[in-house]
């Protein structure tokens, strides 16, 4: 049986493949935002992609069943704030992308079936 981290990484790879097939370019995978140095991780963006002049942030939710409910409903306000701060850190590190539009998608993976919800949340 696969552990939670491996299941999550497999889901991220399936989602990435789907975006790449649609012509998106991968900028970063598992971009992490730290409070200071490499300790105290404050947030992570699963995938950051580019298509044209739009930077797409993707939160991937991989599930083997629905026993914990709808994956989309499991994204808390705290997690959204964390993602926003992580994106600000990304733009600070890579200012080239600050001129682009940004979009936040959620991808749900269930039994290798990928559902992408574009513009799932607005910051």
N, C-alpha and C positions, 0 to 999 in steps of 0.2 A: 504494500500500500504506500502511496506517495504521501509525503508530509505536506503540511499547509504551504510552506515556502515553495516547494517544487511544483505543486498544483498552480500556485499563483504565477510562477515564472512560465510554465507551459501556457497558461492563459494569455499572458502578456505577449508571448511569441506568436500565438495564433492571431491576436489582434494586430500586432505589428505587420504580420504577413498580409492581412486583409487591407490595411492602409497602404502598404507598399504596392499592392496590386492596383490600387486606385490612383497611383501616381504621387503619393506623398513621399517625402524624404525624411529620414530619421535624423533628428538633431541630437537627441539625448535619450537614454533609457535609464530609468531609476535615478533621476537627478535628485540629489539629497541636499537639504538645506540645514546647516548647523548653526547653533547659537554662537559658538566661538571655536575656531579651529576644526577639529574632527570629533569633538565630543558634544553631546547634547543635541542629537538630531531633532529638528523641529518639524520636518516635513519631507515628503518625497513626492515627486511627480513620476508616475509610471512610464509614460511616453511623452516626448515632446517632438512634434513633427512639423514639417513645413510643406505648404502647397501654395505656390504663387506667393502672394504677400500676406498669407495668413499662417500664424503660428497656432498649432493645435495642441492643447494639453489634454492628455487622456488619462483618466482614472479607470483602471481595469479591475473589475470584480469577477473573480472566478469562483464558481460554486459547483459542487458535485451533487447538491440537492437543495431544496428550498426550506430545510428545517429551521434555518435562522431568518426566514422571511425573504421578501423581495430585496435583491442586492442594491437596487437603486435607492431604496429607503434607508439603507445602512450608511449612507454618506451623511455624516453629522455636520452641523453648523461649525463645530470646532475643526473638523477635517477640511471644510471649505476654506476657513480662515488660514489654516496651515498651508493649503495648496496655494492660496493667494500670496502668502509670504514667500513660499518656495519659488513662485514665479517671479516675484520681485527680486529675489536673490539671483535667479537665473538671468534676468535682464541686466542686473548690476555686473554680473560676470561676463555676459555676452551682450553688450550694448547695441550691437548691430541689429538685433531683433526688436529693439524698442520702437522702431519706426513701423513695424508690422501690426496688422490687426491681430487680435487673439480670440481664440474660441476654446471653450471647455467642453469636452465630450466625455461621456461615460460609456464604457464598453462592458457588456455583460457576457461572460462565457459560461455556458452550461452544457456539459457533455459534448464539447468541441463545437457547439453551435455558438456563433458570435453575433451579438446584436449590438449595433453602435447607435447611440443616441447623441446626435449632434446638438450643440448648444444646450446641453443638459442644465447648466447653471450659468448665471451671470455674476460676475464679481462687481 
